[in-house]
Amino acid sequence: MAKIKISETVLRDAHQSLVATRMKTEEMSPILETLDKVGYHSLEVWGGATFDACLRFLNEDPWERLRLIRKHVKHTKLQMLLRGQNLLGYKHYSDDVVSEFVKKAIANGIDIIRIFDALNDARNLETALKTTKKEGGHAQAAISYTISPAHNTEHYLKVAKQMVDMGADSICVKDMSGILTPYYAFELITMLKKTVKVPIQLHTHYTSGIASMTYLKAIEAGVDVVDCAISPMALGTSQPPTEPLVATLQRTQYDTGLSLEVLNQIADHFRPIRDKYLETKQLDPKVLGVDVNALVYQVPGGMLSNLVSQLKMQNAVDKYEEVLKEVPRVREDLGFPPLVTPMSQMVGTQAVFNVVLGERYKMVPKEIKAYVRGEYGRPTVEIKEEIRRKIIGNEDVIVCRPADLIPSQLETIKNEMKEYFEQEEDVLSYALFPQVALEYFKYRQAKKYQIDSSCADKEQKTYPV
């Protein structure tokens, strides 16, 4: 049995899950070279919500962050999370934008790209996966794990085979809700190892309190790599802690070979950062506990907090339990989509509308209508005609790959933002988040050319904290 490898998430998913992706580059940079000494399989450093948060909240260039990390991390592979045809945004982009983004991500230092689609529609991975391989990167295709009558072992094996046939270098089981139970993990990993001949990685969250047990059973079943977070930024809605797993596997056939002494140095760096987040209330102690609602309703931790926020805005916090019960009903209506970005936000919003307005589907967000029209891809289960008609009436449903209907966008985008162009990567920042990128470009320009320091300060205050 091969030694277990660990991907460390502290520079991406750990702080995305605990503090809404607010960790600054300056908080990361002093520990990068120590992280590089550990011997991790990879460091997850980019993608997910980090790109948006850098521009929107931190006044940072996400590309510059990546380049700085690559400069200091010379021996460990750098990994990112990509939402397939959605890239790092919330809608589908044209193939030329997707290809260019992947090229630039690899050119700036990314080695491994974990590519997933919220619906497990393999067609939405195709362009990103092919470009990753063409550019010399490792293309890891991720299965979005969920529970429903349609999401059984047979379904997941079928998806994995599709991904490998497309050229995936490895497969990740991505359990964003923390609902993969230990004994089912053993069954699923065992069958995946028999079905496909590429490495299998497992990603989960501690939300429901079962994640470390799930990892142990997956390890016994032959999983190759697991995702962990250094202890000060672990647990709760984050990943299982790195050090306890390393200690548990020492002097066994699964021994990671990682040094607890070096890991302790890393923990010492992040401990005061975590304390600062708690003190400033960026880190809510509530997200560090066990939430059994994740197991009952298959709702990710981040989605739970979003539901509370939406209900507060509607002065309807008393309807929280009712909304939680409505989420599975909406999900069933919509063909059992996995509750991962952007589907988790969409299903949650629809559940809130259904409960607060007292009538199901009286109001339907445009994103839900687009989803029902097939613009996000193919649902696992076909949406019932009654629900479809209620949401989109007699409109047609597309059956082709959604991006086939999107014309090339790159040249148009270049022309739109040419006034602020400083590097080729700026075009992609603007493509993903036009308004947010524009505000950042103005701030950067004011700062660079010292147009008026008060103007720069004013610009900075436009970003919420």
N, C-alpha and C positions, 0 to 999 in steps of 0.2 A: 504494500500500500504506500503510495507516494505521500510525502509530507504535505500538510495543508498550507495553502498560501493565503495571505490576507491582503485585501485592498483596504487602505485607510481612507476614511471619508471626512476627516476633520476639516479639511479645507474646502469642502463643498456641501455634501448632504447633511452632515452633522449640524452645521450652523444654519443651513437652510431650514432644517426641521425644528430647531430649538429657538432661534432668534431671527427668523424670517430673512436669512441670508445677509445679515448686517455686519459680518466680520470684515474688517478692513485689511487691505494688503499689508499695511504697516504692522498689524497684529500677527500676521503670518510670517513675514520675511525673516525675523531673527531666528526662527526655528527650522527653516527650510533645509539647511545643510545637515542638521541632526536627523530630521525625517529621512533624508537621503541615505543615512548610514544604517538604518534599521534592517533593510533587506525585505521590504514589502514587495508583494507582487506588483502593486501599482499604488499611486496616490491619486485619488479622485480630486481634481482641483478646479474644474470648470464645467460650464453647461448648467442644465437645470435653470434655476432662477438667478444664478450668480450674475449672468450677463445683464439682465434687466436691473437687478439691484445695484450693481456697480454704477450704471448710468443714472438711474432714477433717484437713488438715495445717498450714494457715497461720493458722488462727483469723481468717479474713477473711470478710466478707460479699461474695459475688461481685457482688451488685447494686450495692453501694457502689463496688466497683472499676469497674464499667461507668460509673456516673454520674461518677466522678472523671475517667476517660479522656475521656468526652464533654465535660466542662467545659473540658478543656485542648486537645482536638482539635476545632477549630471548622470546618475547611475540608476535611478528608479523610473519606471515607465509612468508617464502622466496620462490620466484617463479623464474623459468627459462624458456627460449624459446629453443625448440628442433626441428630440421628440420626432424622429423620422422626418416626414415632409413638413412638419410644423417647425422644424429646427429648434429654436429656443423661444418661439412665440406661441400664439394661440390660434393660428389659422394655417392653412396650407399655402406654401410658396411655390413659385415656378421652379422647374428643374434646374434652370441656369443659376438661380439664386442658391438653391440647395447645394449644387456642385461646387460653386465658388466658395460658399461658406466652409464646406468640408475641406477643400484645398487649403484655405487660409488657416483653419484650425490646426491642421497637420504641419503646415509650414511654420507656424508660430510655436510649435512644441508639443502638440498632442500626439501620443502614441496609440492609445486605445480609445475608440469611440463606441460607447454603449448606445445602441440605436433601438428605440422602442416606438410602438404605435399604440395609442390609447385603446384601439379596438382589436389589437392583434391582427390587423389587416396587413399581411406581408407585402402587399403592393405598395404600401406607404413607406416601406423601408428601402425599396429597391434602389432609388437614385443615390441616397446617402451611403448605402452599403457598397454599391459598385464603385463610387468615387473614393471611398475610404481605401478600398483595396488597390485601386489604380494609383493612388498617391502613396502607397507603401505603409498605410496604417493597418492596425488590427481592428477588424470589424466584428464587434460583439453584438449579436442580435438578442434583444431582451423580450421575454414573454411577460406580459402584464398579468400577474396572478390575481384571480378573484374566485369567488364561490358562487355558483348558480347551478340550476339543473343542467345547463348546457356546458358548463366548464368542468369537465371531468378529465381523468387521466388520458383517455383516448384523444380528447380535443387538444390537450397540451402536447402530446406526442406528435400529432398531425402538424401543429404549428411549428414545432421544433424541426421536423423534417423539411417543411417548406423553407425555413430559414437557412438550414444547412445546404439545401439544394440551390439556394440563391447565392451561396458562397460565404456564409457566416463562418468566421474563424473560431468562434466560441458562442455558447448560449448562456444567457443569464436568466434565472427565474427571479423576476422582480416583484417582490411582495410589498407593495407600497403601503398597505394597511396594517401589516403585522398580524395577519390572520392565518398564515400557513402553520398548521399545527405539527408538532414533532413527528408523530407516526405517519401522517400523510406525507410529510417531507421525505421520510425514509422511502415510502412507496414511490413517490414521484421521481426522486433522484435515481433510485434503482432502475426504474423503467427508462428514464432518459439516457442513462449510461448504456443500457442495452440497445437503445434505438438509434442513437447518433454517436459518431466517433470523434467528436470535438470536445474540448474541455467544458465543464459545466460550472458556473458560478452562481452563488445564491446571495440575494440582497433582501433584507427585511428590516423592520423597525420594531422597537421595543414597546410600542404603544399598548399592546394587550398583555405584556408581561411574559410572553412565552418564547421570545426570540432566541435566547441562548440555548434553551432546550431543543429548539428546532434546529439550530446549527449542529448540535452534537449528533442528532439522529441523521442529519444530512451528511455529516462527515463519515459516520459509520456506513452510509449508503454509497460513499465514493465521490462526493462532491469535490471539486478540485480547488475552488477559491471561495472565500466568504468575505463579506463586507463588514468591517468593524470601525468603531470610532474610539479614539483615545479617551480614557475614562472621564475626564472633566466635561467632555462634550458628548457623552454617550447617554444611553437609557432614555426613558420617556418616549417622545416621538422620534428620537434619533436611533442610531444603531446599537447593537450589543457592544459592550466595552472590549477593547482589544486585549488589555493585560490579563484579565481573568481567563480568557480563552487560551491565550498563550501558556499560562500557568497550568491550566487543566490538561493541555495536550503534551506537556513536557514529559520526557522519558516514556512516551508511547510511540506506536508506529505512525501516529499522525503529527508528531512533534514539529512545530513550525520552524524551529531553529532560531527564533527571534529572541533578542536579549531583553529581559525585564528591566535591567539597569538602564539601557538606552531608552526604552519606552517610558521609564519613570522620569527621565530628563524632559521628555516631551510633555508628559502630564504636568510637570512642575511649571512649564511655560504657559500652558493653557488654563491652569487653575485660577490664577488671579484675573485672567480675562473673563472666565466664567463668573467669578465673584463680582466683577464690574457689571456684567450683564444683569445679574440678579439685583444689584444695588440700583441700577438705572431703570429696572423693571422691563428691560428689553427681553429678559428671560423670565417668563411667568412660571413660578414653581408648579403650577397646575399641569404643565406639559411634561413634567418629570415623573408624574405618577403613572399608575396602571389604569387604563380606561377600558372597562369591559364592553362598553358600547361598540368598540371596534370589532369585537367578536360577534356581538349580537346583530349589528346592522352592517357589518363589513365597511365601515366608514373610516377613512384615514384620519389621523389626528389633525392635520391641517384643515381638513374639510369640516371637522367638528367646530373648530374655532371660527371658521368662516360663517357657519350657520348661526352661531351665537351673534356675530357681528351684524349679519343681515337682520336678524330678529330684533336686535337693539335699535337699529335704524327704523324699524317698523313699529317700535314700542310693543313688541309682541314676544318678549322673552318667555312669557308663561306658556307659549305654544311650542317650546323646544322639544318636549317628548313627542308631541303630535307630529312635528316635522321629521324627527328621527324615524318614526314609524312610516311616514310617507315616502322617505327616500327609497326603501326597497321596492315599493309599489311603482314609483316612477321608473326605477331602474328596469323592472320587469316590463313595463309598458314600452320602454325604449330598446328592448332586445338584449337586456343584461349587459350593458357596457361595463368594463372594469372601471372602478372609481379612481382614475388617475388623471392628471392634467391632460387636456382641458375638460374631460368628461365629468370629473368630480365636481368642479365648479358649476357646470351646466345642470347636472342632475340636482345638486343642492339648491340652486336658485329656483328651479322649477318646483321642487318640493315646498320651499318657502312660499312661493306664489300660490300654490294649490291650497295650502293650509290658511294663510293669512287672508286670502280673498274669499275663502269659503266655497269655492267652486273649482274643480279640477280643470286645468288647462284653459281657464277663462283668460289668463294672460300668459303668453308664451314668448320667451326671449328669442331674438333673431338667430342666436347660435343653435338653439334647439331645433328651430325650423330648418336651418341649414343641415343639421345632422340628420333629421328625418328625410330630407331630400337626397341624402347620400353624399353630401359634400365633404364629410369627414372620413368616409369609407364604409365598409360593409359591416353591419351589426352581426354579432354572433348568432342571434336568432332574429328572423324576419319580424319586423314590427307589424302588429295586427292592423288590418285595414281600418277598423273603427278608430284606433288611436291616430293612425296616419291622417285620416280625413279630418279628424278633430283639430290636428295641428297645422296641416298644410292644405287642407281642402282637396281639390282635384289636380294640384301641381304634380308634375312628373318627378319620378325618382331616378337619379342617374345610377347606372350600373357599371360604368367604366371606372378606372382609377381616377380619383378626383383631379389629380394634378394634370391629367391629359387635357383638361378643359381650361387650364391656366396658361395664357400666352407668356412668352419670355418677358421678364420684368427688369433685368439688370441694367440695360442701357437707359431705360426711362428713369430708373432710380438714380443712376449716376448724374443725369442731367438735372434732376430735381434738387440734389444736395451739393452741386459743384461749388457753390459759394463757400462752403465750409470744409471742402476736401483738403485733408492734410496727409492721409495715408489711404491705401487701397481698402484697408479694413473698415474705414469710416463708412464706405458705401453699404457694407453689410450691417453695420450697427443701425444705420438709417433704414435699411430695408426691413429690419425686424421691429424696430420701435421708433417710427418716424418722429413723433412729437417729443418723446423723451430724449432721443439722440440729438435732436435739434437744440433743445435746451442745454444739453451738455456741451455741444459744440460751441454755443454762444458763451457759456461759462469759460470753456477752455480758451477761446479766443480772447476774451476780456482779460483773463489771467496772463496769457502768454504775451500779449502786446501791451499790457498795463494800460488798457484804454481808459479805465477809471476804476480805481479800487472799490469805490462805493457801488459801482455798477456790478462788479464781480460779486461783492457781498450780497447785493440785492438778489442777484441771480441764484446765489447759493441757497438763499432762504426760500426759493420756490420749491425746493425738494423737501418733502415731509420727512420727519425723523421717526 
